[in-house]
């Protein structure tokens, strides 16, 4: 893992990129599978509605043409619009109001709005007694008589009642609806309920106007509905427009998608508010508002077979129907015909009315802020959401089906790398050989007679692709040699000249993908070297380098290139049209700078010709001098040797000898050899000096270790001697003689210890004396004659006597005279 960490992370990054694309593809396939399962379930219900001779099929399982996909999109869009008109008719938008709204939509925007107000006011205060169901029984005995006492707890409860009123209305209005003539009320209701609290604090705000207001633009619906004898939806995709890419990707479907999105948001928020009213009422809700039993007619299905039945359906309760002349059975189009579509719309209306009847039976006698009108409103709005959701999923299904068929026709999913390979194949058929785009791979060589020293290329790697990176194909043009300069530093300007190659590359990228990544790659051969500079072409005679590197001896350089795009001329013109004159002038100046100074440039400088020019050697002198070239590179790069010390000069020639090419080369070799010899000698001297320093450090370390060892041994010997002295002093018997002076018993003991530890430090002598004093203080008084002990001093006097001062002769004689010949003397070490 340690050695393979870099490869591991590279593999992990590639795996994550591949996994993301695989995940998106799997998600799309899963959505398609789930939607087809949903369609198969709906097909079972469709079979009960259509004639027995007809058979509904999934579009993916039926052979059809590309135009049939457009017809399919138009047909289930018609069914969606008709279903919404029918649902609005149940909400109160009858034919007269629909006609008025249609008239408004011709010149203005028309919207639908749900607005509600809430008020909460105090009704009354009630107090009641609440008995605790638990009773306590006690027995009392008095004079032989037993009495039973029963007690219970009664709680006084005060309750406050509030009247909570909700007033809402659903209306269609023109523009902003400022005038009464611009509004049409579809339905409204005033409902109230009682709320109970245990404190006199209002449970809801006293006045909340409006409590909610939701709006949605329905102009698209009205403008795509023809009002004749029947309300017929009219929607058609412009198939010849340049904006039409697929049956899903076109301007008409995008407008319908925006309308459906706004309508769905309006209905979702309205349902959320009504459900919140039901929760605030405080009553348990058992109302079944499920719309599973209601048919959703917007089905992307193909129908095969011919009907022989003459039975008609009852469409009197349906406000909007399809035009019976469109999509007839004889047209050859496999989409659902208008007659079959009207059967689906009639079944939808019947199932909605049946669901309303069930709600009426369930909530017929219920009152409050969520009763039958609110439940029906929630039911119809939820069904409209189901229809819009089905329409959006059908659009995605058609686009996914088209994509799957394209992938099946090609045999694989086309990536950016695959498309680049296709473009290279296309270039060979489109361009002549003189103008055919060629791979961007430049051989770095001195001339056609010399072998390449390396290659320079711009390679692309498709994101998530498994193919290795390869050079991009560019169209190039070679210009004449010209002089270009760049600034090496603040005081140095370099001028160079050579052939100029101008390359143009066309990049390809899929929407939603990052495309390919580019890298500048340079590979040098063994014993070859050149300099690569990367920067910007500021002008025709100026180059602004950003990076420069020396590539030599099998080096491989790879520099990632981060591309950025600038607006096209049309985009730039449209963007600055509404700016001020000053802003436009600044934008134009900045764009001019971008166009002039954002051209990417690469400069390749061959090293050997420059070395020959620098060392004043004839041309092509260093081509076969491999060792000399390597030595020169090392001297210039590693040791920073000035070129004057190595170049050829006339004064180095012997008198009378001509300056031939071989002689110049020989002189340069000699200069290089002398410089290498001097460097080698300097290295040897430096190594010798370093060796002496290391030897000195080693000897110094040995000396310190020896001193440390001697010190530790001395400490151990001194510690052992001190332990023996303390052990021997415990056997001394001290007499009961009078307290001696410095020359008495303690003085003798101290002198004896001084003789034994003459080389010890003063600190150890003080420690030994303190130990002896503690022994003497703890010893029992002696019964025999006094014992004379020598006196211990801190040094030795001039006469050799121990102690810091010479003892007086009288004191010494007295001390000696008091010691009998037979008196025992303690041995002192």
N, C-alpha and C positions, 0 to 999 in steps of 0.2 A: 504493500500500500504506500509505503514511503517513497519508493522509487517510481511508482506508477500514479502518483497523485495528480500530476498535470494531465496525463492522458485520461485519468478517471473523470476529472472535472470537465474536460473537453467533451468526453462522451456523454456525461450527464447533461451538459447544456444542449447538445444536439438531441438527446433523448427527450428533454423537456419541450424543445421546439417541435419535434415530430409528434409528441404526445398531444400537444395543443391542437394541431391540425387534425389528428386522428380523433380527438375528443369532439371537436366541432362537427366532423363528418358523422361520427357515431350519434351525436345528439340530433342532427338533422334526420338521420335514418330512423332513429327511435321515434321522433315526432311524426314522421311519415307513417310508420307502422301503427302507432297509436291512433292516428286519424283514420287510417283505412279500417282499423277495427271498429271505430265509431261509425264509419259509413256503412260497414256490413251490418251493424245492428239496426241502422236506420233503413237499410234496404229491405229488411224483413217487414217493416211497417209499410214501406212503399208498395210492396207486392200486394198488400191488402187493398190499396187504393187504386192502383192501375188495373187495366184489363189483364186477364189471365194470359192473353197472347203476347204481352209485352214482358220484357225481362230487363231489369236494371243491372248495369255493370259498372265496375270501377273503371275510370278512364285509363288506368295503367294496364288493364287487362283487355282493353278493346282496341282494335286497329283503327287509327284515325290519322288525320293530316294535321299540319301545323295550324291551319286556319280554324280547325275544329277546337283548338285550345282557346282561341279568341272567342269563338261562339260559346264555349263553355263558360268562360269568365263573364261574358255579357248575360248569359241566361241566369246564372245564380245571383248575379247582381240585380237583375230584374226581380227575381223572387224576393230578394232582401228588401228592396225598396217597396214592393207591394206589401210585404208583411209589415213593414213599419207604418205604412199608411193605414192598414187595417187595424193595427194596434192603437194608433192615434185616434181612429174613429171610435174605438171603445172607450177612449179617455175623454171623448167629447168633441173631437174634430169631425163634424159631419160634413156632408158634401158641400153645403153652402159656405161653411167656414173654410173648407179646403180651397174652394174657388176664390174666396176673398184673399186667403194667404198666398195663393198662386199669383193673383194680380199684384199683390205687394212685392213678391219676389222678382217680378220683371224689372223693377226699377230700384228696389231697396233690398237691404238685408233683413231677413226674417229669422226670429229666434223664438225658442220656447223657454219659459221660465217657471220655476217653482219657488214660491215665496210664502213664508210662514211667519206668524207672530205669536208670541206667548205672553200671557198675563197670569199673575198669581195674586189672589186677594184673600183676606181673612174672612171666614164665615162665622164661626162660633167656637165657644169653649164649653166643654162638657166634663163633668166630674162624676165618677162612678165608684162604687165599692166593689172591690175584687177580693173574694174570699179565697183563703188558702185551702186547698183540698185536704191538707193534713190536719188532723185533730189530735189534741193531747188530752188524755184521761188520767185523773189523779183520784186516789181513794184516801179518805180520812176516817178514822175510827174513833168514836167518842162514846164512852160509857157502854161499850159493847155494841154500839150501833155503827155500821159502816156506811159512809156516804161517798158517792162518786161524783167528781167534778170534771166536766168536759170543757175544754177551751179551744178556740180556733183564732187564726190570724186574719184580720180584715185589712186590706190595703186600699188606701184612697188614691185613685188614679185620676190625673187631670190630663185631658187630651184636647189638642187644638186641631180644628178642621179648616182646610184651605180649599179654595176653588181655583183649580188650574185650568185655564182656557187656552185652546190652540185654534187659531184661524189660519187656513192656508188656501191658496188658489193656484191652479195650473192655467197658464195663459200663453197665448201666442201674440207677439207684438212685432211691430215694424220699426226698424231703426233702434232708437233707445226707448221707445214707448212713452214719450213725454206727454202726449195727448191721449185723451180717452178714446178718440177715433182710431188710434194706432194700436189698440189692444183688443183682443178677443179672449174672453174667459172660457176655458174648456170645462173646468169643474172647480168647485170651491166647497169648503165645509167649515163649520164652526162646531167644535166639540169641546167638552169639558169633563172633568172628573174631580172627585174629592181626594185630597191628600191629607193624611193624618200624621201629626207629629206629637211628641211629648214635651216640646218646649215651644215657646211663642217666637220662633224664628222661622221666617219664610223658607220653605224647602226649595223654591225656585225663585229666580229674579221676579220682582214685582211686574216689570215691563221689559220685554226684550223684543225690540222691533228693528230689523227683522231677526228672527231667530235663525233663519237660514235663507239663502237665496242662491239658487243654482240656475245657470243659463247654458243653452247650447244653440249653435247656429244650425238651422234646418233649411237654409236657402238651397243647398245642393239637392235635397230631397224634392223640394217644390219645383225647381227648375228642370228636374229630370222626371217629371210626372205630367203626362198629357191629360187634360180634362176634356173629355168628350162625353159620350153617353156613359163611358166607364173611365175610371181613373187608371190610366195605363202608364206604367213606368217606361221610360225611354233612356237607355244608356248604351253608348256605342264607343268602342275604342278606335281611334284614328290609326289604322294599320299602315298607312303610307307615310306617316309623319316621321321625320328624322329623329324625333324625341322618343319614338316607340322602339324599345329594344326587345322586349318580350311581352307576352300577355299580362304579366304582372308589372313590369317596369315600363311605365308610360305615364303621361301627364294625366289622363283621365282616371286611372286607377289611383294615382297619388292623391288626386283631389277627393276621391271617394274615401280613401283611407284616412285623410284628415277629418272629413265629416264624421265618419264612423267613430274615430277616436274621441272627438269632442262629445258626441252623443252618449257614448259609453260612460265617460266621466260624469256627465250630468245625471244619468240614471243611477249610477253607483252611489253617488253622494246623496241623492234623494232617498234611495232605499235605506241607506245608513241612517238618515235622520228619522224616517218613519219607524224603523226598528228600535231606535233609541226612545221614541215616544212610547212604544209598547213596553219597553223595560222600565221607564219611569212611572208607568201607571201602577206598577207593583202587583199586578195580577199574574198568576201563572198562565203562560201562553201555550196552548196546545193546538194552535192553528196550523194546518198543513198547507204551506205555501210553496211546495215543491212544484217545479214545472217539468218534471220528467215525462209526464203523460201528454204534454202539449207537443205537437209536431213542429219541428223547425224545417220550413220548406226550402231553405237555401242549401241545396245538396248538389255538389259537383258530380253528377252521375250521367252516364250515357245510357240510353234506352234503345233497345233493339226490338224489332217485331212490329207488326201492323195490327191495329185494332179493327175488329169486325163488329164490335158492339155499337149500337146507336143510342144507348142510354146516356142521358145528360145528367149533369150534377146540378145541385141547387146552389147557385151563386148569388142569390138575392141578398144574403146577409153579408156579402163581401163587398167592400167599397172599391178596392183596387184589384184588377185582374190583368192578365197578360193579353196582348193583342193576338187574336186567334190566327192571324195571317202569317205570323212570324214562326219560323221553326216548325213548319208542318211536317207531317210524316213523309210526304212525297218529295221533300227538298233534299233528302239524302244525308242530312246532317244528323249525327247520332245523339245530339243533345236532347234534353227533355223538351218535348213539344209544348206549345202554348196551352193546348187543351189539357195535357197531363199536368202542367204547372198550375193551371187553375184548379185542378182537382186537389193538388197539394195545398193550395191557399184556402180552398173551401174546408178541407179537413183541419187545417190549422185554426180557422175561425170556429169550427164546430167544437174542437177540443178546448179552446179558450172559453167558449160559452158554457161548456159542461163543467169546467173547473170553477167558473163564476157561480154556477148553480150549486155546486158542492159547498162553496164558501158561504153562500146565502143560507143554506140549511144549517151550517155549523155556527154561523155568527148572526143569524137572523134577529135574535132578541138581545144581542149584546150592545151595550152603550159604553161611552168613554172616549178617550182620545185615540184609541186604536180599535175601530169597529170594522164593519163590512166595507165601507168606502175606502178606508186606508188599506185593508187587506187586498181588495181588488186592484188598487193602485200599485201596490208592491208586486202583485202577480203580473200585471201587464208590463211594468218596467223591467222586471226580471226576465220576462220572455223576450223583450226587445234586446236585452243584454245578450241572451243566448243566441239570438239571430245575428247580431253584429259579431260576436265571437266566432260563430260558425262561418261567417263570410270571410273574416280575416284568416282563419285557419284554411279555408278553401283556397284563398289566394296563395298562401304559402305552399299548399299541397301542389298546385299547378306548377309553380316555379320549381319546386323540388322534383316533380315528375319530369319536367323538361331537362333539368340538370342530370338526373339519373339516366335518362335516355341518351344524352350526349356522352356521358362517361361510358355507357355500354357500347355506343357506336365506336368510340376511340379505343376502348379496351383498357383505359387507365385514367386516372385523374391528372389533368394537365397541370404541371407546376411552372414556375418561372423559368427553371432550367429547360424544361421541355419546350416551352415557347421560344426560348432563345435558340435552341437547336433547330426548331422549325424555321425561324427567321434566317438562320444561316443557309438552310436548304432553299429558302425562298430567294435569298440574295443571288444564289447561283443561277436561278432562272430569270431574274429580273435585270441584273447588271451584266455589261460586257466585262471581259477579262481585265481591261485596263482600269475599270472603275469598280471592280468587285471589292467589297470590304474584306480586309485581311486581318488576321489575328494581330493584336498589339503585342508584338514580341520583337525587340530590337537587339541585334547582335552587336556587342561592343567589340570592335576590332579597329586596327590601325588603318588598314586598307584591304582591298580585296585579295591582296597577295599574302596577308597575314591571317593566321587562325584567330578565331574569336577568343577574347579574354573572359567573356561572360555574356550573360543575357539580362535584359531589362524588359519587363512586361507588366501589364495591368491585367490582373486576373479577377474573375468574378466567381463567387460561390453563392448559389441560390440558397435562400433561407429554408432550412428543413430538407434540402436536397441531399441525396446520397451519392451523387456523382462528384468526382474530384473537381477542384477548381481548374478553370482553363481560361486562356486569354480572351479578352473581349474582342469582338470584330468591329473594327473602326475603319472609316474612310479617311485616307491620309493623302497629304500633298507635301512634296519636298520643295523647299525654297532655296534660294542662293545664299551663300555664306554672307554673314553680316556681323558687325561688331556689336557686342552687348556688354554692358557693364553692370557690376553689382558692388555694393559696399561691404568690404570685409570687416572693417571697424570704422571708428569715427575719422581716422586719418588715412585709411588705405582704401583705394578703389581698384578693383580688378577688372580687366577688360579681356574678353575672350571672343572667339569667332568660330564658326563652323556651320554645317548644314542645319537647317531648321525644318523639322517635321511637324506639320499641323494635322492633328487627329480629330475626328468627329465621331461620336459614339451615340447610338440611339438606345435608350434604356427602356425596358418593358417592366410593367408592374401591374398586378391584379389588384382590384379594389379590395380593401380589407386585409391585405398582406403587405409585409415589409419589403418585399422584393429581394434583390440580391445585394450582397456586400462586396465591395471592391477592395483590392489590395495592390499596392505597388510592390512587385517582387523583383529582386535582383540576385543573381547567382553568379559567383566568380569561380573561375577554374584555378587549379593549383598553379602556384608561381605566377599568378596574374593579379593585377590590382588596378582599381579605378575609383574615382570619387563620384558619388551620386548626390546631387543637390536638388531639393524639392522646395518649391515656392510658387510665387505668382509672377506672371508677366505683367509688369506695371505699364510698360509702353513698348514701342518697337525696338528701343535701344536700352532698356533697363529691366533688370531681373531682380526680384526681391526674394532672396532665399530665406526659407524658414528653418529647414533642417539640412544637414550635410553629414555624410558618413563615408568612411573609406572601406570599400569592399575588396577583400583580398583572400587568396589562399583558401578556396572552397567555402567561403562565407556565403550564407543565404540570408538576405535581408527581406523582411516583409513588413510593410507599413500600411495599416488600414487607412482607407480613404473615406472621409465623411463628406457626403455630397449634400448640397443644399440647392434648392431651386428658387428662381426669382419669377415674378409674375410675367406672363406674356404681354406683348404690347397692348392687346385689347383689354386684358384684365387690368393693366396699369392705367390705361386711359379711363376705364369705367370707375376705377377706384378714386382717381383724383378729380373727377368731374365736379363733385360737390364740395371741394376744398376751397379755401381762400386763395387769392393769387400768391400770397407769400408762401403758403404751405405747398401749393403746386410747384412753385419755383424751387423750393427746397427738395421736394420729392423728385423732381426731374434732375436736379444736380446730383442727388444721392444715387439715382439710378444710373446716371452717366458714369459715376465712379464705379458702380457695380459692374457695368458692362466693360469698362476699360481695365479694371484691376482685379477681376476675379477669375481670369484665365489661368488655369492650372498649368504649371510648367515644370519640367524635369530636365536638368542639365547633367550630362555625363562628361567627366574630364578624365582622360586616360593619363596614367601616371608616368609611364616610361618616356613618352615624348617630352613631357614637362621636365623630367630629370635630365634628359639629354640637353635641353635648352638651358637648364639651370647650371649644369656642370660644364657647359661650353664644349660638349662633345658633338661629333657629327651625327647626322640623322641615322637612325636604325642601329646605333652602336650598342645599345643595351638589350636588343631583342634576344640574343642568345646568351647573354651574361647573367645567368640566373643567380649565382652566388653573389656577384657584385651588386645586383639589384636588391637582393634581400638584405645585404649588409648596409647598403645606402638607406633603405627604408627603416632599418633598425636604428641607424645613427640619427636620422632626421626625426623619427617619431619618438623613440624611447629616450635617447640621450640629448635631443634638442641641439645637435651640433650645427653651428652656422655653416651655410653652404660655401662661404669663402675659404674655409679650411680644407675643402674637398675638391673644389672645382679646378679646372685646368687654367694655367696662366703661362704666358710666354717666358717669364723669368725662371720657370722650373726646367726649361729645356737646356741641355748641354750646349755649350757654345758651338755654333756652326751646324747644328742638327736641325733638320726641317720638322715642322709640326704636322706630321702625318696623322691619319685617323688612329692607326695602331699606337703611335707614340702618345697621343693624347689619352687614349684609353689606358695605356700602361702607367702614365703619370697619375691618373685618377685612382687606379688600382693601388699604386704605391701610397698615395695619400690615405686611402681607406685602410690599407694594411697598417700604416704607422698609427692611425687613429685607433684602430682596433688593438694594436699592441699597447698603446698608452692606456687605453681603457682596461685591458687585461692586467697591466701592471698596477694600475690604481685599484683594481679589484683585489689583486694579490696583497697589496699593502693594506688594504682595508680589512681583508680577511685575517692577516697576521695581527693587525692591531686589535681586531675583535677577539682573536684567539688569546692574546696576552691579557686582555681585559677579563675574559672568561676564566683564565688560569688564576689571575689575581683574585677574582671573586671566589673561586673554589678554595684557594689557600686561606683566604680570610675566613671563609665559612668553616674550614677545618680547625683553624685557630680558635674561633669562638666556641666550637663544639668541645675542643679540648679544655678550654678554660671552664666551660660549664661543667664538664665531667669532674675536673679537679675540685671545683667548688662544692659539688654535691658529695664527693668522697670525703672532703674535710668536714663538712657538716655532719655526715654520718658518723665519722670517728669522734668528733666532739660530742655528739649526742650519746654515743656508747660510753665514753669516759664519764660524762655527767651522770648517767644512770648507775655506773659502778661506784662513783663517789657517793651518791645518795644512798645506795644500798650498804656501803661500808660504814657510813656515818651513823647508821641506825644501831650498830653494836657498841658504840662508845658509851661508857658509864660516866656520867657526870657526878662529881662529889658535891658536898654541901659546904665547900669553902666559901669565904666571903666573895662578894661580886668583884671580879677582876677588872682591871683597867684594860686599856688597849693591848697591853702585853700579857693579859691573863689567858683564861681558857679559850675564849672566842678568838682572841688574837692569834693563839697557836693554831687553832683549827683553820683560820683564814690563811695563815702563812703556809700551812701544809697544802691547802687546796691551790694556793698560788704556785707552789713548786710543781704540783701535778699538772696544772693548766697554764703553764707560763705562756703558751702561744695563743690562748683563747682571748677573745675580745672582752672588753670591760663589761659589756652587757651580760655575757655568760657568767662572768665572775660575780656580778650582782645577783644573778639568778641562783647561782650555787650558794652564796652567802645567805640569801633569803631562805633557801631550802634547809640549810643547817640551822638557822635560827628557829624555824618552825619545828625541827626535830628536837632541838634543845628545850624549847618551851613545852613540848609534849612529853619529854622524858621524866621519870620520877626522880626525886632528889637522891643523890648518892650518899651512902652511909660510911664509905671508906674515906681515907685521906684524900685531899684534893689532888687532882691530876694536872700537871702542867702541859699545856699545848702550845705549839708554836703560833706566832702571830702572822696573819696573812695581810699583806699590803697590796696596794694597787700598782706597785712598780718596784724598782730596786734602787736603793740609795747609792751614794758615791762609793761607800766602802763595801758594797756588795751585799749589805744586809737587806733583807726583804722589807717591803713596806715603803710608804711614801716618805717617812722620816726615820732617822736612825733612833732606836730605843736607847734610853739612858742606861748606863752600866749598872747603876744601883738597882733599877727595876729588873734588869735581867738577872742579877745575882740573887735578888730576893726570890724571883720566880724559880730559879734553878735550885735554890737552897731548900725550898719547901717540898721538893719532890724526893721522897725516900727512894733508897736503892731498890727496895723490893716492891715498890708501887707498880701496879700494872699500867702499861701505856697502850692506848688504843692505836692500832696500826693505821697509818694514813697513807693512802696511795698517792 
